[in-house]
């Protein structure tokens, strides 16, 4: 048997090679409605974006609080150091020497 790559139109004849299922066009609208019908959406799926936003907001608040505490701690240490330097600048060197000498004699 010889296989042909091309089929001539005249050889095919008038018979239709394809058929449509019975009642296809009558049932098409009902089938389409059944396929695109609204399906119930779970509550978690609706709340998921809001939960993500809430989690991000809490994360930003937490990190900002941690950053503020670190900044405040450094600021307190700097203020204490500046206070010590201020006190030392107000005291004369001879007064410091007198203070240590009187402490040793007690």
Secondary structure as GFF3:
##gff-version 3
##sequence-region A 1 106
A	DSSP	alpha_helix	9	12	.	.	.	ID=ss1
A	DSSP	alpha_helix	24	36	.	.	.	ID=ss2
A	DSSP	alpha_helix	43	90	.	.	.	ID=ss3
A	DSSP	alpha_helix	93	105	.	.	.	ID=ss4
###
